[in-house]
Amino acid sequence: MTTRPKSVAAILLAAGRSTRTGARHKLLASDRVGVPMVVRTLRALCTSPAWPIIVVLGHRADDLRTVIAAHAPYEQDVTTCLAADHADGLSASLRAGVREAARHRPSGILICLGDMPGLKPDLVARLIACHREAAAPAIVPVHGGRHGHPALWDRAMIPELIALRGDQGARGLIRALGTRVRTLDSDPSIHQDFDTAEQLDDFARS
C-alpha cells in the first residue's frame, strides 16, 4: 500500500437516507448543468491537497457509485467504502470512513458532508496548512461565531472517532475538547443546508 508523508485523508459522508427531502435524494439531485450534488462536493475535495479521497456509501450505494463514476475522471483517484450498518445513524458512516482512512496512516482526517456543493478547495487547503503548522486535536471553520464543516481531526483522535455511537457526528467531541479546538475563519458556505425541497430547487438553479 502506498502512503504519502504527512498526508491528510478526506472522508466524504454519503451514506445517509436523505429523509428530510422526501423522495428526492439530495446527493443525487443535479444543478442547472446536470452535475449531482455529491459530484460537486467530490470535485472540490479532489482539487484540494487532501489524499486519499474516500466516499462512504450506504443508502442507495449503487446509484451513488453510478453517478460518481459517470462524472469521472477526477483530479485524484476516488475510493469508496460501504458502511454496512449505515441505518444505525451518522456515527456508523463516520466509523466506516475513519477505519478506511486509518489504513493509509494519515497525519489527520478531514470529515466532509456529502451535501457541500459550495465547498471551496482553498478552505480545505487552509485547514490542512493549519494542521501542519500547529498541533491541535481538531480544526474547524467558523463563520458568525458558529462552527461549520468540514472539520479536520488529528490522527490522535481516531480512537475517539471510531468509538462514536448513535445518530450523531463528532459535535460532542468538539464540545468536549473545548479550547483545545483550533478555529479558522471562513464564509457562510460552511453552514449551507439542503434539507428541504425549496433548498433543492435553489440548488437546481445554481
Secondary structure, DSSP 8 states (H G I E B T S, - for coil): ----TT-EEEEEEE-S--GGGTTS-GGG-B-TTS-BHHHHHHHHHHTSS--SEEEEE-TTHHHHHHHHHHT---SS-EEEEE-TTGGG-HHHHHHHHHHHHHTT--SEEEEEES--TT--HHHHHHHHHHHHHS--SEEEEEETTEE-S-EEEEGGGHHHHHT--SS--SHHHHHHHGGGSEEEE--GGGG----SHHHHHHHHT-
